[in-house]
């Protein structure tokens, strides 16, 4: 069967929330418009069969090599909500049956199969999966994608047991294209898993030739059409090899929404020759229910299959692969000493389940923390960072920075002590990255200063004052006045007040130095900015120079 698939495109055809949930297994993550000629990348209609429906369950297929490809190299792409891993040794699937999801008639096949998959993929290296570009479109989509092996039937009535060891997360998109580039209509993605799938599973070999397949050449598709357990269709042949562009070829494979990203094998060497990306409408109405859309072997539009070559070329030009490119991938740079890496999920915006780092900071230092904006900082997914002060309060935090979903903030430390960086993810999502911090030392403290003033009607320095801000460190003593401080002068009856970091008055003086001058001393308990306010006694007029020194 054929279908133009993309996850959201299939969803758009659903009537009612239950059917929408079921269709989530058969389409890509973002909707596309109805394809033109040539069809837009990643677009999908409903499923279709050409001639005889050649789909077979894995256990029933006579070809041992194809069975091995399904069992060892094929993955179903799912959302975390599509399965229940409460028992790590017996993962179950929470999706509707194919019958319910697509309102199929009782005459159709595979009616009781569950439909949790939204796309398919193929393991091509220890930790790399090949799929369609429209299946995983962004870093956040990668973070929310799970790649499930062993999603097949070992018999007509059972599913192969799946454990959490068979389920992998997407950590990054290594290579991706979903556009027409230099006249080539491309749709592919290569995803990196959170750990090596080998030796538990075995990568499928990839076709090395950059030549067109032959018209009429037999091809096989393995994947989760309409989101159901893996099916093998070995009855397809190449219709149009598009030898002039070598971007995709057209075949008459029996594929559906959910087959997007499926590996398409050439049968002479059982190598992956392409990636299923687009196709004909899958189902047609038949009274009150729906049936598979059947085309003749030469009828309908056919299924579009991106050649594997451009995806591998993009991989080799970037991340590299010893198996696929003949060269080791470049070693990732060593994270800086002032950093830590983390992965997290369900952190409630970095308020639980966080990865933490305690730092001893000194008053006056400025700390910059980020998963972006600093050398060596990285982010995958929507990160969230918080800085916790010695008393347990939140000193600083950031969600989105650097024009994206990474995090970065700067904070000037008011009080020396142990501060804690807490790294998590926005809301209850999953994310990871490298948190880097940088410290800027406080500038050397000033030895003092002065400023001139002239005032009148200040109500003993409570209004109409002349003010000056000064910065102090914790424990620093300031002496200030219009007398007995080098550089100070006064004329008339001066009055000075000093306001602390919180804005409250901390000291004042009217008469000092045996006359009408002013002088006071104050020791700052915390670092920050103080304010000197100079005025005159009651409503008199006065002037002078306020000077201050630090000790």
C-alpha positions in Angstrom: 0.0 0.0 0.0 1.1 3.5 -0.6 0.4 6.6 1.2 1.7 10.1 1.2 2.9 10.3 4.6 4.0 12.8 7.1 3.0 12.6 10.7 1.0 15.8 10.9 -0.4 15.4 7.4 -2.0 12.2 8.3 -3.3 13.7 11.5 -5.0 16.4 9.6 -7.2 13.7 8.0 -8.5 12.4 11.3 -12.0 13.1 12.5 -12.3 13.1 16.3 -9.6 13.0 19.0 -9.4 9.2 19.1 -8.6 8.9 15.5 -6.2 11.8 15.7 -4.3 9.9 18.4 -4.2 6.8 16.3 -3.0 8.7 13.2 -0.1 10.2 15.2 1.6 6.9 14.4 1.5 7.4 10.7 2.7 10.8 9.9 5.6 13.2 10.2 6.0 15.9 12.9 5.0 18.9 10.9 2.2 19.1 8.4 2.9 19.7 4.7 0.6 21.0 2.0 -0.8 18.8 -0.7 2.1 17.8 -3.0 2.4 19.2 -6.4 4.5 17.7 -9.2 7.1 17.0 -8.2 5.5 16.7 -4.7 6.9 18.8 -1.8 9.3 17.1 0.5 7.9 15.0 3.3 4.3 15.2 2.1 1.9 12.4 2.7 -1.5 11.2 1.6 -3.2 8.0 2.8 -1.9 4.5 2.2 -2.0 2.5 -1.0 -1.3 -1.1 -2.3 -0.1 -1.8 -5.9 -1.6 -4.9 -7.3 -1.4 -7.6 -4.6 -0.7 -6.5 -1.0 2.8 -7.9 -0.5 3.2 -6.9 3.2 4.2 -9.7 5.5 4.8 -10.0 9.2 8.5 -10.6 10.0 7.9 -14.1 11.3 6.1 -15.1 8.1 8.6 -13.8 5.5 10.6 -16.6 3.8 13.8 -14.6 3.3 16.1 -15.0 6.3 18.2 -12.0 5.5 15.2 -9.7 5.3 13.9 -11.1 8.6 17.3 -10.3 10.1 17.2 -6.7 8.8 13.8 -6.3 10.4 14.9 -7.8 13.7 18.3 -6.3 14.0 18.4 -3.0 12.1 14.8 -1.6 11.9 13.4 1.0 14.4 10.0 2.5 15.0 10.0 6.2 15.9 7.6 6.9 18.7 6.8 9.6 21.3 7.4 8.8 24.9 3.7 8.7 25.5 3.2 6.0 22.9 4.5 3.2 25.3 4.5 2.3 29.0 7.9 1.4 30.4 6.8 1.1 34.0 8.1 -2.4 33.9 11.5 -2.1 32.2 11.4 -5.8 31.3 8.0 -5.6 29.6 7.3 -2.4 27.7 3.7 -2.2 26.4 2.2 0.1 23.7 -0.6 2.4 24.5 -1.9 3.2 21.0 -5.2 2.3 19.3 -5.6 -0.7 17.1 -5.3 -0.2 13.3 -9.0 -1.0 13.0 -9.9 1.8 15.5 -7.3 4.3 14.4 -8.3 4.4 10.7 -11.9 3.1 11.0 -11.1 0.1 8.8 -13.6 -2.4 7.5 -13.5 -5.9 8.8 -12.1 -7.2 5.4 -8.8 -5.4 5.9 -5.5 -6.9 7.2 -3.7 -6.4 10.5 -6.8 -4.9 12.2 -5.7 -5.7 15.7 -2.1 -4.4 15.4 -1.3 -1.4 17.7 -0.4 1.9 16.0 2.2 3.7 18.2 4.8 4.6 15.5 4.9 7.9 13.6 7.8 7.0 11.4 10.4 4.3 10.7 14.2 4.2 10.5 17.2 2.0 9.9 20.3 1.5 12.1 23.3 2.2 9.8 26.1 2.5 12.3 26.7 1.7 16.0 24.7 4.8 17.1 23.3 6.2 13.9 19.8 5.8 12.5 18.7 6.8 9.0 15.2 8.2 8.5 13.3 10.9 6.6 14.0 14.5 7.2 10.4 15.3 7.7 10.2 12.8 10.6 12.5 14.7 12.9 12.6 18.4 12.1 14.4 20.1 15.0 16.5 19.6 18.1 13.4 19.6 20.3 11.7 17.0 18.1 14.9 14.9 18.4 14.8 15.2 22.2 11.2 14.0 22.2 11.7 11.0 19.9 12.3 7.4 21.0 13.7 4.8 18.6 12.3 1.4 19.4 13.8 -1.9 18.2 12.1 -5.3 18.1 8.7 -3.9 17.2 7.5 -6.9 15.3 5.5 -10.1 15.5 7.3 -13.4 16.1 4.0 -15.2 15.6 0.5 -14.3 14.4 -0.8 -13.7 17.9 2.2 -12.2 19.8 4.5 -9.2 19.8 8.2 -9.7 20.4 9.0 -8.7 24.0 10.4 -5.2 24.2 12.5 -3.9 27.2 13.9 -0.5 27.9 17.2 -1.9 26.6 15.6 -1.9 23.2 14.5 1.7 23.4 16.9 4.6 22.5 16.7 8.4 22.7 17.7 10.8 20.0 20.5 13.1 21.2 21.3 15.0 18.0 20.5 15.4 14.3 23.9 14.6 12.7 22.7 15.3 9.1 19.4 16.5 7.7 17.8 17.9 4.6 14.2 18.6 3.5 14.4 20.9 0.6 15.3 21.1 -3.1 19.0 21.8 -3.3 20.7 22.4 -6.6 17.7 20.9 -8.4 17.7 17.8 -6.2 14.5 17.1 -4.1 16.0 15.6 -0.9 14.4 14.4 2.3 16.7 12.6 4.8 17.9 12.7 8.4 20.6 10.8 10.3 20.0 10.7 14.1 22.6 10.0 16.8 21.4 7.7 19.6 22.0 8.2 23.3 24.2 5.0 23.3 25.6 2.4 20.9 23.0 -0.1 19.7 25.6 -2.6 18.9 26.3 -5.4 19.7 22.7 -5.9 20.8 21.6 -4.9 17.3 23.4 -5.0 13.9 23.6 -2.1 11.4 22.3 -2.7 7.9 24.8 -2.3 5.1 24.4 0.8 3.0 24.6 0.8 -0.8 27.9 2.4 -1.7 27.3 3.2 -5.4 26.2 6.7 -6.4 24.5 5.4 -9.5 20.8 5.0 -10.4 19.0 1.8 -9.7 17.7 0.1 -12.8 14.0 0.4 -13.9 12.2 -2.7 -12.9 14.8 -3.6 -10.2 13.3 -5.3 -7.2 13.3 -3.4 -3.9 12.1 -4.2 -0.4 10.7 -1.9 2.3 10.8 -2.7 6.0 9.0 -0.4 8.5 5.9 0.5 10.5 3.3 1.4 7.9 0.3 3.2 9.5 2.3 2.9 12.8 1.9 -0.9 13.2 4.6 -3.5 13.9 7.2 -4.0 11.2 6.1 -5.4 7.9 8.3 -6.6 5.1 7.2 -5.7 1.5 9.5 -7.4 -1.0 7.1 -7.1 -4.0 8.1 -3.6 -5.2 10.0 -2.6 -8.3 11.6 0.6 -9.5 9.4 2.6 -11.9 11.5 5.7 -12.5 15.2 5.8 -11.3 15.5 9.6 -12.0 19.1 9.0 -13.2 19.6 12.6 -14.2 19.2 13.9 -10.6 19.8 10.9 -8.4 17.8 12.6 -5.6 15.0 10.0 -5.3 13.5 7.1 -7.3 9.9 6.1 -7.7 8.7 2.5 -7.0 5.5 0.6 -6.5 6.0 -0.6 -2.9 3.1 -1.2 -0.6 3.7 1.4 2.0 1.7 3.7 4.3 1.9 6.6 6.6 4.4 5.5 9.3 6.6 4.0 6.6 8.2 7.5 6.2 11.9 6.9 6.9 11.7 3.2 6.2 14.8 1.6 4.8 14.4 0.5 1.1 16.7 -2.4 0.2 18.0 -3.4 -3.2 17.9 -7.2 -3.4 21.2 -8.0 -5.1 23.2 -7.3 -1.9 20.4 -6.5 0.7 21.9 -3.0 1.1 19.9 0.1 2.0 19.4 2.0 -1.3 16.9 4.6 -0.2 14.6 6.1 2.4 10.8 6.1 1.8 9.5 9.7 2.0 6.3 10.2 0.0 3.6 8.2 -1.6 0.0 7.7 -2.8 -3.2 7.9 -0.7 -3.4 4.9 1.8 -7.1 4.3 2.5 -10.4 4.9 0.6 -13.9 5.1 2.0 -16.1 2.1 1.5 -19.5 3.0 3.0 -19.3 3.5 6.7 -15.7 2.3 7.0 -12.4 2.5 5.0 -10.4 0.0 2.9 -6.9 0.0 1.6 -6.5 2.0 -1.6 -5.5 -0.4 -4.4 -3.8 0.6 -7.5 -2.6 -1.4 -10.4 1.2 -2.2 -10.6 1.6 0.6 -13.1 -1.2 2.9 -11.8 -1.3 5.9 -9.4 1.7 8.1 -8.7 4.1 5.6 -7.1 6.2 5.9 -3.9 9.1 8.4 -3.7 12.3 7.0 -2.2 15.2 9.3 -1.5 18.5 7.8 -2.6 20.7 7.0 0.4 23.8 8.6 -1.2 23.2 12.3 -0.4 22.5 11.4 3.3 25.8 9.5 3.6 27.7 12.2 1.7 26.4 14.8 4.2 27.4 12.5 7.1 30.9 12.1 5.8 31.3 15.8 5.1 30.4 16.5 8.8 30.4 14.1 11.7 32.1 11.3 9.8 31.9 7.5 10.4 34.6 4.8 10.2 32.0 2.3 8.9 30.3 4.5 6.4 33.0 7.0 5.4 36.3 5.1 6.0 37.5 7.6 8.5 37.0 8.1 12.2 34.7 10.9 13.2 36.6 13.9 14.7 37.1 13.7 18.4 34.8 16.1 20.2 36.7 18.9 22.0 37.4 18.4 25.6 34.9 20.3 27.7 36.5 23.2 29.6 37.6 22.7 33.2 34.9 25.1 34.3 32.0 23.0 33.1 29.9 20.0 33.6 27.7 17.9 31.3 24.2 16.7 32.1 21.1 15.1 30.8 17.8 15.5 32.5 14.0 15.0 32.2 10.9 16.1 34.2 12.8 18.8 36.1 9.8 21.2 36.4 11.9 24.1 35.0 15.1 23.1 37.0 13.3 22.8 40.3 13.6 19.0 40.7 15.7 16.1 39.3 18.5 18.6 38.4 22.2 18.1 37.9 24.0 20.5 40.4 27.4 22.1 40.9 28.5 23.9 44.0 30.9 26.8 43.7 32.6 29.0 46.4 32.1 32.6 45.3 33.5 35.8 46.7 31.5 39.0 47.1 32.0 41.3 44.1 32.7 38.5 41.6 30.5 38.3 38.5 29.6 34.8 37.4 28.3 34.1 33.9 26.6 30.6 33.5 25.2 29.1 30.3 24.5 26.3 27.9 25.3 28.9 25.2 27.2 32.1 24.8 30.4 30.7 26.4 33.2 28.6 24.8 32.4 25.0 25.1 28.8 25.4 26.2 26.3 23.2 24.4 22.6 22.4 24.6 20.2 19.8 23.2 16.5 20.6 23.9 15.1 23.4 26.0 17.5 23.9 28.9 16.8 25.8 32.1 19.5 27.0 34.6 19.2 28.4 38.1 21.7 29.8 40.6 20.9 29.2 44.3 22.3 31.5 46.9 23.8 30.3 50.2 20.4 30.8 52.0 18.5 28.6 49.5 16.8 31.4 47.5 17.1 31.7 43.7 19.7 34.3 43.0 19.4 34.1 39.1 17.8 31.9 36.5 17.3 31.7 32.7 15.3 29.7 30.3 15.7 30.9 26.7 18.8 32.8 25.6 21.1 33.1 22.6 18.0 33.5 20.3 17.0 29.9 21.1 16.1 27.4 23.8 19.5 27.5 25.5 20.2 29.3 28.7 22.6 32.0 29.9 22.7 34.6 32.7 25.2 36.8 34.6 25.1 37.6 38.3 27.2 39.8 40.6 27.8 38.1 44.0 26.8 40.3 46.9 27.9 38.0 49.7 30.7 35.4 49.8 29.6 31.8 50.2 28.7 28.5 48.4 26.4 29.0 45.4 24.8 26.1 43.5 24.2 25.9 39.8 21.2 23.7 39.0 20.8 22.5 35.4 17.5 21.2 34.1 14.9 21.5 31.3 11.9 23.7 30.7 8.7 22.4 32.2 8.7 18.5 32.2 10.7 18.1 29.0 14.0 16.3 28.3 17.2 18.0 27.5 21.0 18.0 28.0 24.2 19.8 27.4 27.4 21.2 28.7 27.1 24.0 31.4 30.0 26.4 31.4 30.7 29.1 33.9 33.1 32.1 33.9 34.1 34.3 36.7 35.0 38.0 36.5 36.8 39.3 39.6 35.6 42.5 41.2 37.6 45.6 40.3 40.2 46.7 43.0 38.4 48.7 45.6 38.6 52.4 45.5 40.7 54.1 48.1 38.2 57.0 48.3 36.8 60.1 46.6 35.0 63.4 46.9 32.4 65.6 45.4 31.3 69.2 45.9 27.8 70.3 46.8 25.8 73.4 47.6 22.3 73.0 49.1 19.4 74.8 50.8 16.2 73.9 52.5 17.1 70.2 52.9 15.3 69.5 56.2 18.4 68.1 57.7 19.5 66.2 54.6 16.0 64.6 54.0 15.1 66.5 50.8 16.8 68.5 48.1 20.1 66.7 48.9 23.2 66.2 46.6 23.9 62.5 46.4 26.8 60.2 45.4 26.8 56.4 45.1 29.8 54.5 46.2 30.5 50.7 46.0 31.8 48.7 48.9 32.9 45.1 49.6 31.5 43.1 52.5 33.3 44.1 55.7 34.8 47.3 54.2 34.7 50.4 56.4 33.9 53.8 55.0 34.7 57.1 56.7 33.1 60.2 55.1 32.4 63.8 55.9 32.8 67.5 55.3 35.6 67.6 57.9 38.5 65.5 59.1 38.7 63.6 55.8 41.5 64.6 53.4 40.0 66.9 50.7 36.8 67.7 52.7 35.6 71.3 53.3 32.4 72.9 54.6 30.7 76.3 54.8 27.6 76.6 56.9 26.0 73.9 59.0 26.3 70.7 56.9 24.4 67.4 57.4 25.3 64.0 55.9 23.4 60.8 55.8 24.4 57.3 54.5 22.0 54.8 53.0 22.8 51.1 52.8 22.5 48.4 50.1 18.8 47.9 50.9 18.0 51.6 50.6 17.5 52.2 54.3 19.5 54.8 56.3 22.5 53.2 58.1 24.3 56.3 59.5 24.1 60.1 59.8 25.9 63.1 61.3 25.2 66.8 61.8 27.9 68.4 64.0 31.5 67.1 64.1 35.0 68.3 64.2 34.1 70.7 67.0 31.8 72.7 64.8 29.2 72.6 62.0 31.0 70.1 59.8 29.9 66.5 59.5 31.7 63.1 59.8 30.7 59.5 60.2 32.1 55.9 59.9 30.2 52.8 58.8 31.3 49.1 58.2 29.3 47.5 55.4 28.0 44.0 56.3 27.5 43.0 52.6 28.9 44.1 49.3 26.9 46.5 47.2 26.2 50.2 46.5 25.8 52.8 49.3 24.5 56.3 48.8 25.8 59.5 50.4 23.3 62.3 50.8 24.7 65.8 51.6 22.5 68.6 52.9 22.2 71.3 55.6 20.9 71.5 59.1 17.1 72.2 59.2 16.3 74.6 56.3 19.6 76.5 56.2 22.0 77.0 53.3 25.4 75.4 53.2 28.0 74.0 50.8 31.3 72.2 50.9 33.1 69.0 49.7 32.2 65.6 50.9 35.2 63.3 50.9 35.4 59.6 51.9 38.1 57.0 52.4 37.9 53.2 52.6 39.7 50.8 55.0 
